[in-house]
Structures are given as structure tokens and as C-alpha cells.
Amino acid sequence: MKHTSIDTIDLINIFKITDPDGRGNLSVIEKDFLPYTIKRVYYLYDVPSDSFRGGHAHIEQQEFLIALSGSFDVTIDNGKDKKKITLNKPNKGLLIPTGIWRELENFSSGAICLVLSSGEFMEEDYIREYSEFLKGF
């Protein structure tokens, strides 16, 4: 694995349409928004505030995370540097490329994390042990 600079990983604005009559907003993700075809969609919810999710990296898969409701922190790690990013707006998302360790924590009450993934679930694509992740560099 090569080191992906975490300095290039940051929130991405999702197009937002604001209703002029004050009836709310609409955000759209269409086919060319992400650098991959979406092959799996899943979401995390009812995560206790003192729990964490993630704790893995992917060999091939990329993922785009969106806080549809509430907030949570995502710590990304390239094996050399770490960076914490707070997701708290449904019109901003975080694109996590391959080879990046991620941990999600500090979920607010009612937080929902939507994940748009470039691949279907394949256990062999996961690196679940941090020590194994570090050996790839």
C-alpha cells in the first residue's frame, strides 16, 4: 500500500437546493459526483455516544460518508498521520479512499451515518487489525 496524504482528504460539498418558500432543502448525488459507481449503500444509526464504529481499512473499496442527521467524528489514518473530521451537515460528505484506516466516534443522539460504497461486502477487502494495516507500509 502507498501512503495517501490525509491532507487531501476533507469534506466535500453536496449540491444543495434551498426551497425559496422555506419548505426545506434538497441535496442531490448523481452518477458522476463520486469517482466510482455506487455498489452498496448502508447506514449506521442508534449508535451509543460512548461507542465507536469502523476500526478498519479497505484494500480496494472507497466510501463516501454523510451525516444525514446529528453528528459524529471520523478519525482517518494513513499509517503515518491522523486527522479528525466532524461530520454534522447532510450536504457535506467525506470521501475515504482505499488504504485509509477509519474510526467513527462521538455519535450524537439521533445521528445517522450514510455510507455510499464502491464495492459490495467482501470480508477479504477489510484490514481489521491495526498492526496488520501498519505492515502494509
N, C-alpha and C positions, 0 to 999 in steps of 0.2 A: 504494500500500500504506500502511496505517497502522501505527504503532508499537504492537506488543503488548508490554506490560510484561513483562520477563523475571522480575520479582519474583513474578509469579503462576504461573510455570512451575516445578514441583517434582515430586518423586517422589510417586506415588500408590500407596497400599497396595492389593494384590490380595488378595482373601479367601483365607485360608489355613486348611485343616483339618488339625489335628495328630492323628495316629493315637494313641489312648490306649495302645496296646500297643507303641509305639515302632517302628512299621514305616515311618515316614517321613511326609512331608507331601504334601498335595494342594492346589493353588491352582486357582481357577476364574474364568474370564472368560465371562460370559454376555451375552446380547443387549443389555441396557441399561447395561452397565458403561461403555462408551465413548460419546461424544456423536455417534457416526456408526456406520453399518453397515460392517463389515469387508469390503472387496472384494479385498484382496490380502494374502497372508502370505508373508514371506520371512525368511531368516535368514543372518547372516554368521558364518563360522567359519574356523578356521585362518588368522586374520589375524596376520601377524608383529607382534611387540611394538613395533617401530620404524615401523610403517606407520600410516596413518590412512585413514578412510573418511568418507563424507559429502562435505563441502565443497560444499554446495548448499542451496538453499531451495526450497520449493514455493509455487506461486501459489494452488492450491486444496486440495491434499492435506493431510491431517493424518496423523500417525503416532504410534504408541504403541510405545516401545522397552522391551524387557525383557532383562536379563542372565540367560539360562537357566542359564548356567554361567560361572564365572570373573568377571572384572570388566573394565570399560573406562570411560573418561571421555567425557562428551559436553559439548562447549562449545556453548552456544546464544548467539545474537547477534541482536538486533532492529535492528541498524543504528546503534544509539546505545550500548547497554550489552551487556556479555558476562557470562556466568555459566558456571562449570564444575560439572557434576554427575557424581558417580561412581555408576555402576550396578553393584551387586555382590550383589544378592539376587533370587532368582526370584519373590518375592512383592511386588516393588515395580517399578513401571514409570514411564516418563517420557512424558507426552503432549506432543507438539510440535505447536502449532497452525500454521496457514498463515503464510507471511511471516516465518519464523524460519530464519536460517542455522544449520546444524549441522555440527559436525566431531566425529568419533569417533576416539579415540586411546588409547594406553597399554593395549592389549589384553593381558590376562594369558594365560598358556599355557592352552589349552583353552577360552577364552572363546567363548560363543555368544550372539549378539545376535539376538533375535526381534523382527521388526517387523510390527505389525498396521496396515495402511494403509487409509485411507478411499477410495482410488481405485486403479484399475488403472494399469499403467505407461503414461504418456503423456509423451513427451520434452518436449512444449511446456509442460508444467506445471513443469518444472525451471528454476531460475535457477542456472547453473553457474559464472558469473563473479562474484566478489565485487564488483567495480566496478559491474557491472550491477545487482546486488542493492541497492547503496547509492543508485543513481539512482532507485529506486522510492520514495524518501522525500523 
